[in-house]
Amino acid sequence: MQKTTIGSNKPVSDEVPQELRELTAAIDALPARYRDTVAPALTRAVECSTRRRRILNLVQEALSQLRLDMKYLVFDLEATRRERDQYREMLEKDGLL
């Protein structure tokens, strides 16, 4: 069951914090003249909250990707160092270094 935001047909989704959903329900219960006065501010608050949550999710995904990329880079660096050490050992055994 999806509720609608005050003054619009946009659904209030699970992205909206419970407090804002409760506020929406409380404002829905107000008489029309009061509801119409408060509705634009509530709509902006819901939109800002939704936008912040989406931005936070994007940042979290970017951090997760960065962590993964760092793991790959560390693995690659360690492999490169092992290869370097092996080649150095081979050169030392052959007397070329």
N, C-alpha and C positions, 0 to 999 in steps of 0.2 A: 504494500500500500504506500503510494507516494503522496505526499502533501504538496500543495503549491505555495509558492512564496506570495506574500501579501502584494496585491496590486498587479499580479502577472499570472501567466499560465505556466511559468517555469517550475518544474518540480524541485522540492527541497530534498536533496539526495543525502545519502549517508556520508558524503564528504563534509556536510555541515555539522559542526559540533552539536551535541545534544542540547546545550544551553540555548543556542540560537533556534533550534527546532522548538524548544519549549516556549521561548519568547514569541516565536511566530504563532504558535497555538494560542498563547495568551492574547496577542494582539488581534488575532482572528475573532476572538470572543468579544472584542470591544464594539461599541456602537460605530456605525459607519463614519460619522464625522470625525471621531477620534482616530479610528483606524486609517482613514485617508490622510490624516496629518502625519502619522508616524510611519506609514508604509514605505515612503521613499527612503527614509533613513535605514529602516530595517533591510530593505532590498540591497542597499549599498553595503551594509554590514555583512550580509550573507555573501554577496559577490566578492567582497574583499577577503573574507574568510576562505572561500572556495579557491580564490586565486592564490592566496598564501599557501594553502595546503598543496595545491598543484606545484607551486614553485619548490616547496619543501621536498615533495616527492622527486622532482627532477634533480634537485641537488643531491638527495640520497642516492639516486641511481647513478649520477655522475661520480660520486665518491666511491660507490661500489665498483664501478668500472675502473676508476683510478687505482683502487687497491689491487684489482686483478691485473691490470697493466703493470703495476709495480712488481707483483710476484713474478710475472713473466720476465721482466727486465732483470730482476735479481737472479733468476734462474739462468738467463742467458749470460749474464756477467760471470757467474760462477763457472759455467761451462767454458766460457772463453778463457778464464784464468787457468782452469785445468788444462785446456789445450795448450796454452802458452807455456805452462810449466812442463808439460810432456815434451814439447818441441825443444825447450831449453835443455832438458835432460838429454834428449837425443843428440843435440849439437855438442853438449859437453862431453858425451861418451865418444863422439866421433872426433873430438879435439878441434872443432871448428869455432868454439866460443871460448 
